[in-house]
Amino acid sequence: MKAFFLAALILLSPFCLFAFDTDFSFSLLTDMSTPLPYAKRAGELIQAEMKGDLELYLYATEKTTFFMNGRVILDPLSSLSDSFDLGAAESHLGFSLKEAWIDYTSDYWAFRGGRQIVAWGKADLLTVTNVLCPRNYTSFSFFDLSDTYMGIDAARVSFKSDIYSLDFYWIPIVRASALPTAKKHPVQKVLDASPIDFKNNAPEPKFENFEYALKASAYWKYADVSLYGFYGYDRLPSSFKLYALSAEMDYNRSLMVGADASIPLGGLVLRLEGAFFYDSAIPKTKINIDLSDPSILFDYDFGYKKRDKLVMLAGLDWMPGGWILSAQYYGDLAFGDMSELSRSNYVHMATLAISKSFFKDTLAVSLAGLVQFEEWNNMFVLNASYNATDALVVSASVYCVNIVSDLGYKTFNDLRNWGGVTISAKYSF
């Protein structure tokens, strides 16, 4: 059914161009990545992809718009197929439908139905209330993290005024995040593990699995404030069940209520965000196994227990003389007994980011860092992009991940000190 729907959408789109006013753009993107010299598999090409993006707007009336954003992906390494909507497993060519929706907007209410990307919250790099959209974790690109978001298949009804807005979401189809589970994905090569067959037990589209969400916002002169509610499934697996060289991934359902605020303070902007999660899934204590041993036969259930938790974030932005400085503090407080679980009751971390544009805004450079305070795990990302012409943008990213704590899985400890370089280019027509 999904393949039929996508094929029909692609075939019918050219005919719609002649029936409505249209606006479209096309771009070609390419990404190549390799590990840093100190990292495992250094010198190897771990990502090589070319993507063609088409964005198409069809204006049926002044109030009705159809939008589609589709992507054709050429994947020589056959490692990105988990992010395809159409394409055989571990194939070299695939199609991904990022968004496809129809929108009707009147003076006081609006409706949008179809696949849509929804961004919640005020946090950068970290996630507090931004739980609706799954993510694409198959790529090593750190330059544009917004490009990793995948759309949800949902219907949204909105009521609005000049100051207030209210959005209701009905999500009948649960979409999980795309993980690097393809047998030829570089992560499996880095682990030196025998390829594992992953089975994604994402909830089926039936009544008892429907998801619901709510957002209420106010835009005042002194602050922007939003309230959120979501009852649905985690976008990442809550547990893994391993059987020999196969694995099943299951998902937990929980309730989230949250809020955020953005408050201007002269030359500063204060960002506040918090969320309470009821029945959140927390993994059990890790088991020390070695996936690189080809003779290993294991039958483990890396399950979870449900705990309530409170997640909080405070951020401050400052823009002196063309610079952009941003600092955030993040705290995650879980309630209850944690003796059998893989984390402590309180986990906290901080991020710091700095960016600036040079040469009449043709060159942009940014540096971001994250530190987890319990065991001083950290991550750094350096990005640079250059607008060579109005149509061509060339960018480079260097990332370093340093995990001090023992990951528990003997094989995964090879990833405790990992880093890489990604070179990207985008040409827009």
Summary of the structure (lengths in Angstrom):
residues: 429
radius of gyration: 22.3
end to end distance: 32.6
largest distance: 65.9
contacts: 1323
relative contact order: 0.12
helix: 8%
strand: 55%
